[in-house]
Amino acid sequence: MSAHTRPLRLADLPLLALAGRAPYVNHAATLEHGAASGRARPGWPRLLRNSMQPGGREAWISREGLSLRGLAAVRPRGGASAWEIDALVLGLSSEAFVMDLLERCVATAGARGAHRLFLRLAEGSPVLTAARREGFAAAGVETLLARGAGRYGDGYAAPPAATAWRRRGRADDHELFRLFSSSVSHDVRWQIALTPREWRASLDPLGRRGREWVWTGGDEPALLRVGRGASVARATLLCEDRREPAEAAIALLRRFDREAGRRTAVELLLPGHLTRVADVFREHGFHDAARFELSVRPIAQRTQRLQLAERSLEGTVWPAVQ
């Protein structure tokens, strides 16, 4: 009997219940589940529930009779033009099942209007070879730093510029996009974003309780994005590779703890080139939890994206998208 790949349905619930006892692993990492990537069992009920909601996640299942070969799910990132694979669940499958699931993800995201499809895998993941064959190009290495719900260290004195935080506004996007563009190579910029609109769409989802803060205490701005969970705050930081924005971000996270009346565990996802920033966080009790490789699969044609980028500079990108 050959394997069959199709959209996930309610009728698959008994199969997923049986698969819950088998050694399946979700290879795709997201901001919400980065630290658990490669270790935790897939959240089958959550995947099924979210895939049933209109306009959200799309999920595909590969099964052979009563055997689950794999499951993949895609969802929007920060906007409709950028999607991500947030579930790539495999057991003892061959590469053929991986390729089929990745092809379905690309086709599904493209049909929903995505220009790019993101995939975050643990460094050295066995799925990486299949992803490259499917057209996913390298877009950078990331470091996940984690700190338990403890103190940041005794005797910490926040620098004066650490208070220069305010909530992000749409007017900040151009300066933040310029900072992003100057901090990555041309190839990575091409893969991730050519315009402020594309950059905005490429950002990791934060969830309902997500907040974004802009730091204005230096020559260049910084962007701290924080998603607050029940017990863990998950964050990303875009900044120059300098000590000052890192100290300012730590001060803001400490302020969140004071306002909440309790110390919260934190997971911070940093681009790999921010080595000085990472060292500052390590000085304040953070440790290396994981390393990831971010990959992007272009879906829109090169000429189409270049035309949108040119019109964006002219202020006419919205009619082009429409």
C-alpha positions as CSV (number, residue, x, y, z in Angstrom):
1,M,0.0,0.0,0.0
2,S,1.4,3.4,-1.0
3,A,1.4,6.5,1.2
4,H,-1.3,9.1,0.5
5,T,-0.9,12.8,1.3
6,R,-4.0,15.0,1.7
7,P,-5.4,17.8,3.9
8,L,-5.9,17.0,7.6
9,R,-9.5,16.1,8.5
10,L,-11.5,15.4,11.6
11,A,-11.6,11.7,10.5
12,D,-7.8,11.6,11.2
13,L,-8.3,12.1,14.9
14,P,-8.2,8.4,15.8
15,L,-5.0,8.0,13.8
16,L,-3.4,11.0,15.6
17,A,-4.5,9.5,19.0
18,L,-2.7,6.3,18.1
19,A,0.3,8.2,16.9
20,G,0.6,10.0,20.2
21,R,2.3,6.9,21.7
22,A,4.8,6.6,18.9
23,P,8.2,8.4,18.6
24,Y,7.2,11.3,16.3
25,V,9.1,14.5,16.3
26,N,8.2,18.0,15.1
27,H,11.3,19.2,13.3
28,A,9.9,22.7,12.6
29,A,10.8,25.3,15.2
30,T,8.9,28.5,15.9
31,L,9.3,31.3,18.3
32,E,6.6,29.7,20.6
33,H,8.1,26.2,20.5
34,G,11.8,26.8,19.8
35,A,13.3,25.4,22.9
36,A,11.1,22.3,22.6
37,S,12.0,21.6,19.0
38,G,13.3,18.1,18.4
39,R,12.4,17.0,22.0
40,A,8.7,17.4,22.7
41,R,6.0,15.4,21.1
42,P,3.8,17.2,18.6
43,G,0.7,18.9,20.0
44,W,-1.8,16.8,17.9
45,P,-5.0,18.3,19.4
46,R,-3.7,21.9,18.9
47,L,-2.7,21.2,15.3
48,L,-6.1,19.6,14.5
49,R,-8.0,22.4,16.2
50,N,-6.1,25.2,14.5
51,S,-6.2,23.7,11.1
52,M,-10.0,23.7,11.3
53,Q,-10.2,27.5,11.7
54,P,-10.9,29.4,8.5
55,G,-8.1,31.7,7.3
56,G,-5.4,30.3,9.5
57,R,-3.2,27.2,9.5
58,E,-3.4,24.7,6.7
59,A,-2.3,21.1,7.5
60,W,-1.4,18.1,5.4
61,I,-1.1,14.5,6.5
62,S,0.8,11.6,4.9
63,R,-0.6,8.2,5.8
64,E,-0.3,4.6,4.7
65,G,-3.3,2.7,5.9
66,L,-3.4,3.1,9.6
67,S,0.2,4.3,9.8
68,L,1.1,8.0,10.0
69,R,4.1,8.8,7.8
70,G,4.2,12.5,8.4
71,L,2.3,15.8,9.0
72,A,3.1,19.3,7.9
73,A,1.3,22.6,8.7
74,V,1.7,26.2,7.4
75,R,0.5,29.5,8.7
76,P,1.0,33.2,8.0
77,R,3.9,35.0,9.7
78,G,3.5,38.7,10.2
79,G,1.5,39.2,7.0
80,A,-0.1,37.5,4.1
81,S,3.0,37.6,1.8
82,A,5.1,35.5,4.2
83,W,4.2,32.1,5.6
84,E,6.0,29.6,7.7
85,I,6.0,25.8,8.3
86,D,5.2,25.5,12.0
87,A,4.8,21.8,12.0
88,L,6.9,19.1,10.2
89,V,6.2,15.9,12.0
90,L,8.0,12.8,11.0
91,G,8.6,9.3,12.4
92,L,10.9,6.8,10.9
93,S,10.1,8.1,7.4
94,S,12.2,8.2,4.2
95,E,13.1,11.4,2.5
96,A,10.3,10.8,-0.1
97,F,7.7,11.6,2.5
98,V,9.5,14.8,3.6
99,M,9.8,16.0,0.0
100,D,6.1,15.4,-0.6
101,L,5.0,17.3,2.5
102,L,7.3,20.2,1.7
103,E,5.9,20.4,-1.9
104,R,2.4,20.5,-0.4
105,C,3.4,23.3,2.0
106,V,4.9,25.4,-0.9
107,A,1.8,24.9,-3.1
108,T,-0.6,25.7,-0.2
109,A,1.2,28.9,0.8
110,G,1.5,30.0,-2.8
111,A,-2.2,29.4,-3.3
112,R,-2.9,31.6,-0.3
113,G,-0.9,34.5,-1.7
114,A,2.5,33.9,0.0
115,H,5.6,35.2,-1.8
116,R,8.0,33.4,0.6
117,L,7.8,30.3,2.8
118,F,10.0,30.2,6.0
119,L,11.3,27.0,7.7
120,R,13.3,27.0,10.9
121,L,15.2,23.8,11.7
122,A,17.6,22.8,14.4
123,E,21.2,23.2,13.3
124,G,22.3,20.0,11.6
125,S,18.7,18.7,11.3
126,P,18.4,15.6,9.1
127,V,15.5,17.4,7.3
128,L,17.8,20.2,6.0
129,T,19.0,18.2,2.9
130,A,15.5,17.6,1.8
131,A,14.6,21.3,2.3
132,R,17.5,22.4,0.2
133,R,16.4,20.0,-2.6
134,E,13.0,21.5,-2.4
135,G,14.4,25.0,-3.0
136,F,14.7,26.4,0.6
137,A,17.7,28.7,0.7
138,A,19.8,29.6,3.7
139,A,18.7,32.8,5.4
140,G,20.9,32.9,8.5
141,V,21.7,31.1,11.7
142,E,19.9,31.9,15.0
143,T,20.7,31.4,18.6
144,L,18.1,30.7,21.3
145,L,19.1,32.0,24.7
146,A,17.0,31.1,27.8
147,R,16.7,32.2,31.4
148,G,14.7,30.5,34.1
149,A,12.3,32.4,36.4
150,G,15.1,33.7,38.6
151,R,17.1,36.8,39.2
152,Y,19.1,38.6,36.5
153,G,22.0,39.0,38.9
154,D,22.8,41.1,42.0
155,G,24.0,44.6,41.7
156,Y,22.6,45.3,38.3
157,A,22.3,49.0,37.5
158,A,20.5,49.9,34.3
159,P,22.2,52.4,32.0
160,P,20.5,55.8,31.7
161,A,19.6,55.1,28.1
162,A,17.7,52.0,29.1
163,T,14.6,54.0,29.7
164,A,14.4,55.2,26.1
165,W,11.7,52.6,25.1
166,R,8.4,53.3,23.5
167,R,5.7,51.3,21.8
168,R,6.4,50.7,18.1
169,G,4.4,52.7,15.5
170,R,4.0,52.2,11.8
171,A,6.3,55.2,11.2
172,D,9.2,53.2,12.7
173,D,9.1,50.6,10.0
174,H,11.4,52.4,7.5
175,E,14.2,53.0,10.1
176,L,13.9,49.5,11.4
177,F,14.0,48.1,7.9
178,R,17.1,50.1,7.1
179,L,18.7,48.7,10.3
180,F,17.8,45.2,9.1
181,S,19.1,45.8,5.6
182,S,22.4,47.0,6.9
183,S,22.9,44.1,9.3
184,V,22.5,41.2,6.8
185,S,24.1,40.3,3.5
186,H,22.6,41.1,0.1
187,D,21.6,37.4,-0.4
188,V,19.9,37.2,3.0
189,R,18.1,40.4,2.4
190,W,16.9,39.1,-1.0
191,Q,15.6,36.0,0.7
192,I,13.8,37.7,3.6
193,A,12.6,41.2,2.5
194,L,13.2,43.8,-0.1
195,T,10.8,46.4,1.3
196,P,9.5,47.5,4.7
197,R,6.2,45.8,3.9
198,E,7.9,42.5,3.1
199,W,10.1,42.9,6.2
200,R,7.1,43.5,8.4
201,A,5.3,40.4,7.0
202,S,8.4,38.2,7.6
203,L,8.5,38.8,11.4
204,D,7.7,35.9,13.8
205,P,4.1,35.8,15.1
206,L,3.8,36.9,18.7
207,G,0.3,35.8,19.6
208,R,-2.5,37.8,21.1
209,R,-0.4,39.1,24.0
210,G,2.5,40.2,21.9
211,R,4.0,43.7,22.3
212,E,6.6,45.6,20.3
213,W,9.0,48.2,21.7
214,V,11.4,50.6,20.0
215,W,14.5,51.8,21.7
216,T,15.7,55.3,20.8
217,G,18.6,55.7,23.2
218,G,21.4,55.2,20.6
219,D,22.5,56.3,17.1
220,E,20.4,53.4,15.7
221,P,17.0,52.2,16.9
222,A,16.4,48.7,18.4
223,L,13.2,46.6,18.2
224,L,12.3,44.2,21.1
225,R,9.3,42.0,20.3
226,V,7.8,40.0,23.2
227,G,5.1,37.4,23.3
228,R,3.9,36.8,26.8
229,G,2.8,33.2,27.6
230,A,1.4,31.8,30.9
231,S,4.9,31.0,32.2
232,V,7.4,32.0,29.6
233,A,8.0,35.3,27.7
234,R,9.4,34.7,24.2
235,A,11.2,37.5,22.5
236,T,13.2,38.6,19.5
237,L,15.7,41.5,19.3
238,L,16.7,43.5,16.2
239,C,19.6,45.9,17.0
240,E,23.2,46.8,16.3
241,D,25.8,44.4,17.7
242,R,26.7,46.6,20.6
243,R,26.4,46.4,24.4
244,E,24.1,49.4,24.9
245,P,20.9,48.0,23.2
246,A,21.4,44.7,24.9
247,E,21.6,46.3,28.3
248,A,18.5,48.4,27.5
249,A,16.6,45.2,26.5
250,I,17.5,43.5,29.7
251,A,16.3,46.6,31.7
252,L,13.0,46.5,29.8
253,L,12.5,42.8,30.6
254,R,13.2,43.5,34.2
255,R,10.6,46.2,34.2
256,F,8.1,43.7,32.8
257,D,8.8,41.4,35.8
258,R,8.3,44.3,38.2
259,E,5.0,45.2,36.6
260,A,3.8,41.6,36.6
261,G,4.8,41.2,40.3
262,R,6.7,38.0,39.5
263,R,9.8,36.8,37.7
264,T,9.1,35.2,34.3
265,A,11.2,32.7,32.3
266,V,12.5,34.2,29.1
267,E,13.5,32.7,25.7
268,L,15.3,35.1,23.4
269,L,15.8,34.4,19.7
270,L,18.8,36.3,18.3
271,P,20.3,36.4,14.8
272,G,23.7,34.6,14.8
273,H,25.7,37.7,13.9
274,L,24.8,39.5,17.2
275,T,27.6,37.9,19.1
276,R,28.3,40.9,21.4
277,V,24.6,41.2,22.3
278,A,24.5,37.5,23.1
279,D,27.5,37.8,25.4
280,V,25.7,40.5,27.4
281,F,22.7,38.3,27.9
282,R,24.9,35.5,29.0
283,E,26.4,37.8,31.6
284,H,22.9,38.2,33.0
285,G,22.0,34.6,33.5
286,F,21.0,33.5,30.0
287,H,22.3,30.3,28.6
288,D,22.4,28.8,25.1
289,A,19.4,26.6,24.6
290,A,19.5,25.8,20.9
291,R,20.9,26.8,17.5
292,F,18.7,27.1,14.4
293,E,19.1,27.4,10.6
294,L,16.5,29.7,9.0
295,S,15.6,28.9,5.4
296,V,13.3,30.6,2.9
297,R,11.6,29.2,-0.1
298,P,10.8,31.9,-2.7
299,I,7.4,31.5,-4.3
300,A,6.8,34.8,-6.2
301,Q,8.8,35.3,-9.3
302,R,11.9,37.5,-9.0
303,T,10.6,40.1,-11.5
304,Q,7.3,40.4,-9.6
305,R,9.1,41.1,-6.3
306,L,11.4,43.6,-7.9
307,Q,8.5,45.4,-9.4
308,L,6.8,45.6,-6.0
309,A,9.9,46.9,-4.4
310,E,10.3,49.6,-7.1
311,R,6.7,50.7,-6.7
312,S,7.0,50.6,-2.9
313,L,9.7,53.3,-3.2
314,E,7.3,55.3,-5.3
315,G,4.5,54.9,-2.7
316,T,2.3,52.8,-5.1
317,V,2.8,49.3,-3.8
318,W,-0.7,48.9,-2.5
319,P,-2.4,49.1,-5.9
320,A,0.2,46.7,-7.2
321,V,-0.7,44.2,-4.5
322,Q,-4.4,44.6,-5.0
